[in-house]
Amino acid sequence: MKSLAEKIAPDTIKKLIPYQSARRIGGNGHLWLNANELESSCRYEGQQGDYQRYPDFLPDQLASAYLKYCQTHTEVIGCNAVAVRGADEAIDLLVRTFCQPSVDKIMVCPPTYAMYEFCADSIAAETIKVPLLPSFQLDMAAINAQLDDVNILFLCTPNNPTGNIISQADIISLLEFAKDKALVVVDEAYIEFAPQTTVVGLIKQYPNLVVIRTLSKAFGLASIRCGFLLADESVMDLVTRLIAPYPIADPTAEVALAALTEKGIKQMNAQTDELITVREWFAGELNQLEIVEQVFCSSTNFVLVKFNTPTCMYQYLCSKGIITRNQVHEPALSNCVRITIGSKDSMSETLLALKEMEAEKI
């Protein structure tokens, strides 16, 4: 019996033979003369290691380390993991694997992360939009009414840019409804700020569930570009056909492995706890300002703030050298600005600028 992944993947992908790189083919020996690499290389200024050899095709050690980390908050890990170059590459791989250009569709629930639609646009796949409810929860009736028309439903929880957690009961309901229809992809980029809400443990029961993770946010490793796809074997078999020959550079893998040690995870957790403390303090201070209409509840490392002033707060803060994220392009987020949580000093400076603006009644 065909899996859902096999049913929705375009024939071109199912027929695709993965590129047979030297590392993928492998072999045993003591002279490696199969990849046109240098056997030795001079060390350039600042270079810490030997980089003349290509990295592993899929770094199993890194994938294993991440699955072990996932078990911290999930008793059952019934899935495979693959390291990718950030969550953005994971999104792109899923769209290219399961959507035929100019034929298939994805679904998103705005306001949400824009890369889902961008990746669909890049291959001329249509995006069906089902806006979130005013509570920023899913419009279940509207989603179910159109789910037959899409191959992938992208959800983000905790959601960017709203910061809230999507109801897990709703996600399970969608997984049931979409069993033979569509993949449900849950982007958990901010999961370390609400680890108890992860849906990774559901993959064993729902092979149509795919989870995206990253080391960019809570781990603070945005520049190394390392993310993970967590999925059933039926999904992973097709996705890995499109992965680049050497997707993860050795220096990236080395840093990621260090972060995923017991010591590294402990450091990340301490850093996350500190950020949450600063976030809650900052949100409380914002709520006391007359120019603030609402500070939305956040389970991330940012807060979404709605202002009640005609002044563009994004531009005002820019004039003070404080760069935030304007949300004016989102119909549901007029007068809203997304503010990343930094150190207490950085947030104090931001508050001071807002208080000065309020005092001046600009």
N, C-alpha and C positions, 0 to 999 in steps of 0.2 A: 504493500500500500504506500502510495506517495505521501511524503510529508507536505505540510503546507508550504514550506520553503521551496520544495521542488515544483509545486504547482504554480506558484506565482512568479518564480524566476523566469526571465526571458530565455528562449531556446538558445540564444547566442551565449549566454552565461553557462547554461548546463552543458553545452558542447565545448566550452573553453577548456583548453589544456593549460594549466598554470605554467608560467615561464620557468624553465628548468635552469635556474642559476647554479653556479658551482656548489654553493653551500646546500642548496636544496637536494641536488643529486647526491652529495656526500661521498663517502668512500673511506677506506682505511689505508693508511700509508705513512711514510715518514718524509717523503718529498712531495710538497704540494705545488704542483706545476699546472694546475687546471683552471686558474682564474685570472691569469695575466696580472698577478700581483707582484710587487717587489718582495724578495725574500728578506731584505733588510732595507732600512731607510734612515737617512739622517734625521736627527731630532731638531725641529725648529724651535725658535725661542719661545719659551713658555710651555712647550709640549711636555706632558707628564708621562705618557705611555707610548707604546708602539702601535701605530695605527695603519701599518701598510697592508694588513689583511682585511678582507671583507668580514663584516659581522655575521653572526648566525642568521639563517633565513627567518626563523621564528624563535626568539629567545625563550626556550622552555623554562629555564631557571627563573626568569622574570615573571612569566605567566604563573608558575607554581607559587612563587612568593606572593603574588597578588591574590590568588585563590585562598591561600592560607590566611592572608590579612582579612579577606571577606568573611571568613569563618568566625571572626571576632563577634559579629553581630548576626550571623546566620548559621544555624545548626547544620543545615543540609545544603551542600553546594553541588547541585546536580547539573553542572554546566561546564563548558570549556571556556578558557580565556585566551585572548590574543592581545599582545601589546601593539598599539598603533601610535602614530605621530599626533597625539592629542585627540581630544573628543571630536574635533572638527573632521579629522580624517575618518573616524568611525562613522559619522553621519554620512559623509560622502561615499564611503564604501557600501553602506547599506542601500543608499539610493541607487547607485550604479549597479549593484548586484540584483536588486529586486524590482527595478522599474525600467521598462523599455522606453527609450526616448520618444516623445510625442504620442505615446500610447497610454502609459500607466499614470496613476495619480497617487499623491500622498495626502495626508490630512494633518493639519496643525490646529492648535487651539490658542489663538492670540488673546492677549499679549503674551508672547513667549519668545524663545531664542530664535533669532532671525536666520541662523544658518540652515535650518531644516528647509525652509522655502528657497534659500539661495542655492543649495545643492540640487534641489529639484529643478529650479530654473536653469541651472547649468547644463542639464541634459534635456531641456524642453519637456519635463514632466510637469503636469498640472498640479497645483496645490489647492485643495479644498480647505477653506477656513471655517471653523466652527468656534466663534468667540467664547471665551469663558463667561460665566455668569457674573453679575456684579460682585458676588462673594469670591470671585477668582477660582471657583470650582468648575468642574466640567458640566457642560450642558448635555447630559446623557441622552436625552431623547433626540436631540439634533444630531449627535454623533452616530447613534445607532441607525438613524434614518438614512445615513449616507455611507455607512461603513462598507456596504457591498461594492462601492465604486472605487475603493482605494486598495493599494497593496501594503501601505505602511501608515500607521498612525503614530505620530511623534508626540510624546508627553514629556514634560520637564518637571521634576519634583525633587527638592524644592525648586519652585519655578523662577526663572529669570525672564523678566525683570520684577515680578511682583513679590517674590520672596516667600510665598506661602507653600504649604505642603498640599499636594493633591490627595484627596481621599483614597486610601488604599482599597476600601470597599468598592469604590467606583472603578478602580483599575482592575480589580478581580472580576467585576461584572463585565467589563469590556473584554477581558481575556476570554471569558466564557463565550460571549457573544461573537467574538472574532475568531474563534478556534479554527474554523475552516475557511476564513475569509481574508484576514490580514495579519501582518506582524504588528505587535504593539511594542514600540521602542520607548523605553523609559530612560531618560537622561538624568543620571544621578550625579551630576558634576559637583553639587553642593552637599552631598549626602553626609559628609563628616560633621556637618552642623546639625544634623537630625538623624543620626545613624539608626535609630530604632524604627525608622520609616522605610528602610530599604525593602525592595521587592525581589532582590536576588534569589532569595530562598524559594520563590515561586516558579523559577525556570524549570525545575524538574517536573512540576505538575503541568506547566503550560509551555510547551516547546515553541509556541508562537510569541513568547516574550523574549525580548532582547534588552539588555541593560548596558548603558554607556557610563564609563567612569573616567576620571582624570586625576593626575597628580598636580594639576595647575592651581587648584584653589586652596584647600586646607593644608596640603603638603607644601605649598609655596614654591612649586617647581615649574612655573609657567614657561620659563625659557628653555627647558630641556625637551619640551614637546613630547610628553608621554601620557597616553591614555590607554584604556582597555575596553575591549568588547567582551561581554559575557553572554553566552548564548548556548542553546542546544546544539548538539553535533550536526544535526540536519541543516541548521542555519550556517554554522561555522564552515562546513564543507564547501559551501558555495562562496561565502565571503572571502575565504583565503585564496580562492582562485584569482582574485583581483589584487591581492596585496602586492606591493612593490617587492622586487627581489631581495632587498636588504632594508627592511622598514625601520629598524631601530639601530641607531649608531651605538658603538661600544661605549663611548663616554656617557651617553644617555642611560644605557642599561646599568652602568656602574653606579651612577648617582641614584637611579630609581631603586636599585637593590639595597643601597645603603639606607634609603628612606623607609624601606619596607622591613628593616630589621626591627627587633623588639625595641631597641633604643630609639630608632628613628620614629617609630609609631608613637612611642611615649612622648617624644619631643613634639610631634604634630598635635597630639591630643592636648598637651599643655598649652600650646600656641592657640589652638582652637578655643579652649576654655577662656583664655584671656580675651580673644576677639569677641566672644559672645558677651562677656562682662562689659567690655567697652561699648558694644552695640546696644545693649539694654540701657546703659547709662546715657548714651548719646540720644537714643530714641526718647527717653524720659525728658531730657533737656529740650529736645525739639518740640515736644508736646506742650511745653510751657510758652512757646512763642506765639504771639497773636497772628503772625503772618503764615503760620502753618495750619492748614485745614485738617490734615490727617497724616499720621505716620503709620503705614501699613505694617502689620505683624510680619516679622521676618524670621526665617530659619536658615539664613545664609550669612555671608560676610558683607552684606550690604543692606541698606534700608531704602525703601521707596517712599518718597515724601511728596505730598500734594500741598501746594502753596495756594493762598487765597489772594495774592497780590497781582495786579496787572503787569508788574515788572517780570521779565523773564529771569527767573532765578538762576538758570544755567549761565546766562550771559553775565549776570551780576557777579556770581562766584568766579567766573573766568576773569573778570576785571580785577579780582583780588588775588589772582594766581592760583585759584582752587578749581581744578578741572573735575567736573562730575559728568554724568551721562543724562542728556536731555531726552525725555520720552514724548515730546510733542508729536512725533510721527505716529504714535499709537492713539487711535480714536478714544479708547477707554481711559487713557492716562493723560488727559489735558492738564497742564500746569504741574506735571509731576517731574521730579528729578530723582535719579537713582544715585545714591551716594555710597561708595565703597567704604567699609570700616577700616581705618588705619590705626595708628597708635593713638593713645589718649591725647597726646600733644596735638596731633594732626586734627583730631575731631574737635578739640578745644579751639583751635584756630578757626575752624569752619563755623563753629557756634558763635565765636566772637564776630566774624564777618556778618552773620545773619542778624545778630543783635544790633550791630551798627546800622544795618540796613533798616531794621525795624524802627530804631530810634530816629533815623533821618526821615522815615516815612516816604521813602523813594517811590 
